[in-house]
Amino acid sequence: MQRSTRLSPGRLRPVTRAALARAHERALAGDPPQSDDVRPEIGDSWERLRRLGLDPELGRSVHRIPPAELEHRRRENGLDEVMPVLRTTLLAPGAGTPLVLAVSDARGHLLWLDGDRRLRREAGGIGFEEGARWAEDDVGTNGIGLAVRTATPSRVHSYEHYLRSHQTWTCTAAPIRDPRTGRLAGVVDLSGPAHAGTPYLMQLTLTAARLAETELRARHLESLHRLRTVACPLLARFTGPAVVVDGAGWTAAAVGLPSAPRMHLPPEGWGAAATQWLPTLGECAVEPLADGWLIRPLGSPPAAVAEQGEGTRITLDLRRPDRPELHLAGAAGTWSHIPSPRHAELLLLLAVDRAGLTAARLAGALFGDPARTVTVRAELSRLRRHLGGLLDHRPYRLAASAEVAVLGPPEPYDLLPGSTAPAVRELRAALAAGTQRLPGPRGGQPPASSSAS
């Protein structure tokens, strides 16, 4: 009997395809799967798609982009430069590997397909073709769609697929992040028949994603070096402090300033703005330069926002499932940070429970194990580097003097979708049931999305 592998806290347990099939049928009937039936991320995906009304027999019409748009997207995200390496590494000539290699963009559009020709023809029968959008909302639970939505490595095997037409397949996918911005650049996926033995498919997929990121990082270092050759002669003419950064904020050269690896910049640059406020430099003159920016401080650096306390606004923006953002605003200005997935979980729990939580309660909320306090304390210590005095302890809590808001996505199951923390899963279910609300901003519009390192 074909078995799939289910990971659960502290153990590895086989689950039969028959058990998965029964759990799938119960989920479609509105009976949420039990923790022993399916992995948390699969159960959450099923419930989300059931709430959205996706037909498990038909799905939705597969959206395809035209050939010209496909070529444009291939060049735009830079992954075209890493495809030769992926092909030669994963699809060695004569290996006869029964796999299809797919690479998508950050929205799930399939940009490249390669591998076994017979399998590619079979995959085409379910719409798995170049240019097709393989997002969860369109084609149900699948490796690429799950990786795009959660920004985490994903494996979907057999009956874990929401659409019945996909249940003869196994797919593993891993996100590829742009090393310049930290944003999702795309997803690499390896798919094959569900009956084929592929015990190392996830490890192979993760290796492919890291290889792609290494290639992107090498390209970025080359472009930064080219900008440096322009910046150094220019900075030599200045008597005051100045710094040249690329379009993502990475420092190419600096004079009269500590050479921080990266500056906090808006996601799309500054356009025609002549001056801008930066968290560590204060008011600055900003000029476009080659493929970057020339920045010159106009005054003394401001006090850190995180030390203001009174009147500070803390906003955790979780509207984009793949990119949580932390915004702080106070008298000295505004500051933004992209928290790690674990820090985003901690911030969410502390924002919801303003009275505070002990390390043991946080460990239980995150891991289902109150004994893992050492891990929790280490993560909170790292988080305090960004929040300073806004993070209190004994118990751990956000400062009572600060206004705290959480901006959530329209669909509750898109709230930190990559998280399997018990407390986050319970919060999603409570939001979906309407028994709980997220803390909201007091009268005013939510902050505009921004980017930071």
N, C-alpha and C positions, 0 to 999 in steps of 0.2 A: 504493500500500500504506500502510495506517495506521501511523504511527510514534508512539512515545512518546518523551519526553525523559528521559534519564538523566543525573543529576549525579554526577560523580566528581571526586576531588581535582584541581583545576587544569584541568578540561576539561569540555566539554559534548558528549555523544555521542548520536545517535539510535539507538533500539532498536526493531526492528519488532515488531508484535504477534505474528507467527509465532515470533520468537525468545523472546518472553516466554511464549508458550504452551508451547513446548518446555521452557523452564526450569521452568515450573509443573508440568508432568508429571513431570520428573525429581525435583523436590522432593517431590512426593507419594509417589514411589517410594522415598524415603529417601536420595536423592543430593543433598547440600547444593549449592545453586546457587553457581556461580563468580562472582567479583567482576565479571566483564564481562557476566554474564547479567542481574542485577537489582541495584537499589540495596540497600545493606546493611540498611536498616531493613525493607525488604520481605522479603529473604531470611531475616532473623532472625525476623520474624513468621511466615513459612511454617513454619520449623523448629519454632518454639514450638508452633504449632497442630497440627502433625503429631505432636509428642510428647504433646500433650494428647488426641490421638485424635479430633479434630474431623473429621466426615465432609464432604468437599468437595462432595458432591452435596446433602446435606440440612441440614448445620449442626445446630443444636439448635433446639428449639421456642422461638420468639421470646417472651421474657417481656414482658408488658404490665402496667402499673400501672392500677388502676381510675380512673375520671374524677375522683373526689373527691381521690385521692392526687395525680393530675396537677395539679389546681388548687392544691393545697397546695404542691407543689414549685415551681410557677411563682411563687408569691408569696414563698416562703421564700428563694430565692437572689437575689432582687432584679433578675433579668434582665428581668422583665416591664416594668420602667421604661425599658429601652433598646430594646424591640422596635419601637415606633413609628419611632424614628430609623433602625433597620436596614431596616425595610420601605420607608420613603420614599427611602432612599439607594440600596438595592440593587435594588429592584423598582419602578422608575419606571413610572407608568401609561402604557400604550401602547407600551412599549419592545419588547414581544414577546420578551423574553429567555428562551431555552429552559433555564431553571434552576429548581431547587428550593432554597429557603432553609430550612435546618433549624438549630435551636438546641437543644442538649442540656444536661443538667445534668452535674455532675462525674463521674457514674457511667455516662453514656452514654444515659440515658433521653431520648427525643425529646420536648421540651416544646412546641415550636412548629414547624409546617411551613407554608410559604407559597410562592407562585410559580405557575408554569405549571400549570393544572388537569390537562391531559392527562398531563403528566409525573408529577404527584402520583398520578394513578390508576395509572399504570404502576409507580411506586415502591411503591404499596400492595400490588401483586402479589407483592413480595418481602418484605413485612412492614415496609416503611419508612413507619411511621405514627405519629401522636402517641401517646405513652405507651409505645411499644416501646423496649426496651433494645437499643441498637446497639453492645454491647461486643464486643471481638474474640473472647472465649471463646465467645460465642453465635453470631455471624454471620461469623466469620472476619475476615481482613484487610480493613479499610475505613477511610476517612478519619477518621470520628468515633472509632471504636474505637482506632485508632492514636494519635490526638491525646490521647484520654483516658489511655491507658496510658503514653505517653512524655512527655506535657505539652509537646509540640513541634508546630509546624505540619507537616501531613502531606498528601501527595497520593497517591491510589491510582487508577491508570488501568487500565481494561480487564482484561487477564489478570493484573494484579498483585493483583486480588481473589482471596482463597483459595477462596471459594464460586463455582462455575461460573455459578450463576444471577445473579451480580452483575457478570459480566464485560462486559456491554454498557453499563456506567456508568463515569463518571469522577467522583470526588468529591475536593474539597479542603477541609481543615478546619484551624482554628487555635484554640488554647486561649484562653479569656478568663479572666484572673486577677483575683481580688478585690483591689483596691488596698489594702484595709485589712489583709489577712492574708497576701497573696502566694499564697494557695491557689487551686487551680483552681475557678472558679465555674461554668464550663460550656465548651461548644465551639460555634463557629459553623461551619456547613458549607454549601458551595455544590455541588450535584450536577447533572449533566446527562448526555446521551447520550455514549458513548465516541467516537462518530464525529464529533461536533460539534467544530468548532475553537474552543478556549477557551484561547488562549495567555496571557491575563492573569488567569486564574481565581485563581491563588494570590495574586497581588498584591491582587486585589479582596477575597479572603477575609481576608488579613492586615489590610487597611485596615478591614474590618468589625470585626474583633476589637479593634483599637486604638480604634476609635470607641466600641465598647461599654465598654471600660475607661475611656475618658475620661468617659463618662456616669456610670459607677459612681464614679469619683473625685470628680466634681462633687457627687454625692449625699452622699459621705462628708464632704466639706468643709462641706456644709450642716449635717449632723448634728453635726460637731465644733464648728461655730459655735454651735449651740443649746446644747450642753453647756457651752461657754465662758461663756455668759450666766448659767448657774447657778453655775459654778465660781468666777468672779471675785469676786462678793460674799462667798462663803463663805471663800475664802482670805484675804480682807482682814481677817478676824477672828483669824487665826492669827499668833502671834509667832515660831514656829519654822518650819523648812522643811516644805513640803508640795507635792504635785503631784496634779492631777486628770487621769486618762486615760480614754479610752473603752474599750469592751469588748475592743478589739484592741490596746490599749496605746498608742495615739497620744495625745500630750500636748495637752490642751485649755488648761491654764493651770498655772503653777507660781509658787511664791514661795520665795525663799531657796535655790534650787537651779538649776544650769545647766539650761536648757530643752532637753533632748534631744528630738528629734522623736518617738521611740518608746521605750517601756519593754519589757523582756522579761517577758512574762506567760505563764502556762499557757494552753493552747489554749481551755479552756472557762471561764476565769475562776477565782475562788478559792472560790466557794460561800460557806459560812458561816465560813471561816477568819478569825480575828481578827488574826493576825500571819503574815508571810511573809518569806522571805529573797530579796532581789533582788541580782543580781550587782554592781551599781555602788553600791547604797545600804545593803546589809547588812540587818539585821532591821528590818522596817517594820510599822507598824500599818496595816491595810487595812479600809476600810469601803465598802460599796456606795453609789453616788450616782447618781441618775437613770439614765442609760444607760452608766455608767462606774464608776470607782473613785477614792476619795480615799486617797492613800498618804502616810504620814508616817514618815520615818526615825526609829528609836529609838536609834541609836548612830552611831559613825563608820563610814565606808565600808570594806569589807574590801579586802585585797590582791587583785589580779586572779588568777583561777585559772590563767591561762595562764603566769604567772610562777613558779608553784610548782615545776614540774619533778618532783622526786622524789615518788613516790606519786600522781601525777596519772593519771587514767584517761581515755583518749580513745576515744570510741565513735562510729563512723560508722554510723548507722542507715539502711539502704537497704531496709527491709522494705516501705515504700510506694513503688511505682515512680514516682509523680508528686511525691514530697516527701521528698528526702533531708534528714537532720538530723544535726548534729554535736553531741555531748554531751561536756562536760568536767567532771570531778569531782575535787576535792582537799580539802585541809584547810579551805579557806575557804568551801567550798560547791560548788554546781553551776552550770553555765552552759550554755546551748544556743544554737545558731545554725543558720539555714537557709542552707546554702552555695549558691552559684550552680551551674548544671550543670557548668561548667568546673572550679570548685573541688572539686566532688564527684568528678569524674574524677581530679584530682590527688591528693586525699586517699585515694581507693581505691588508686591505684598505689603511693603511699608507704606505705600500711598493709600492702599485700601484700609489698612489697620493703623490709624494714626496714633493709637495708644501705645503701640510698640510691641515687639515680639522678642522673646529670648532666643538665644542661639539654638537651644534645643527645639523650640517650636518652629523656628525657621528651617532647621534640618529636617524635621518631620514634614513640613510643608513642601520642601524642595525634593527630598529624596525618599520620603516615607520611612525615614530612620532617624529618630531623635538623637541618636548617639553620634551622628556625624557633625559634631559642633566644631571640630578643628577646621574642617573644610569651609564651613560657613564663616567662621571668624576670619579666616585668611581672605576670603572673597570680600567681606565687608571692610577689611583693612585696605584692600586695593581700591574699593569704591570710595573710601574716605579721601583718597588722594584727589579725587575730582570734586567732592562735595564739601570737604573741610568741615567747618563747624555746623553745617546743615545736617550732618548725620550724627545723632546722639547715640549713647549706649546705656545699658542697664535700665531698661531693655533697649534694644536697637529700635530707633524711630527717626523719622524726619522731624526737624526742628519745629516746635509748636508755633513759632513766630512766622514761619513761611506759609504762604498760600500754595496748596498742592492741587494739581489737576491731572487727570489721565484722559487722553484723547484716544478713544477706542475705535476700531473699525466697525462698519455697519453690520457685518455678520459676526456674532459672538465667537464662533469657532475659528475666526481669523485672528483672535487675540493671542499673540505670541504662539502661532501655530506650531513652531518647532519645539515647544516646551512640552515635556511629559511629566512635569512636576505635579504631584497630586493636588496641591492647592490651586494651581493654575487651571487644571482640568475641572475642578469643582467650580471655580469662578466662571469659566466658560458656560458650564451647564446652568448655573444660577442666572447668568445674564440672558441665556436663551430662554429660560423659563420665566423671566421677568421678575424674579424674586430678589434681585440685587442690581445696583447701578454703580457705575464708576464715578469717583469724585470728579466734578466738572469745574471749568473755569467760572469765576464770578464775573458776570456781565461783561462781555467783550468777546472779540473774535479770537480763535486759537492762533498761536504764532505761526508765521509762515515757515514752511519747511526749509531747513538749512543743513549745512554739512560741516563736519569737523572731524579731526582725527581723533 
